[in-house]
Amino acid sequence: TANRLLRLEADVQVRSAVKREAHSIKSSAATFGFEMLSQAARELEAGAEKMAQVALRESVHELRRAFEATRAFAQDKLLNTLSGAAA
């Protein structure tokens, strides 16, 4: 997902690329139960073709924020729980 976001941010002017990467992030996030991230990607995917460029960039930034929050949660709750169980 981090790599997909980098590609998405680099290709934000290419709407088909934005839509494709958002779709992949949406699906991956939903698979792991990360609803906030999946929802942000879903909204970006749905609006990628018709958003103004400024709104598109803001939506990509919102997806980045959702990803960072999800990553922080996963590291804090999931990885720490697993390492605590192994001890």
Buried (B, 14 or more C-beta within 10 A) or exposed (E): BEEBBEBBBEBBEBBEBBBBBBBBBBEBBBEEEBEBBBBBBBBBBBBBEEBEEEEBBEBBEBBBEBBEBBBEEEEEEEEEEEEEEEE
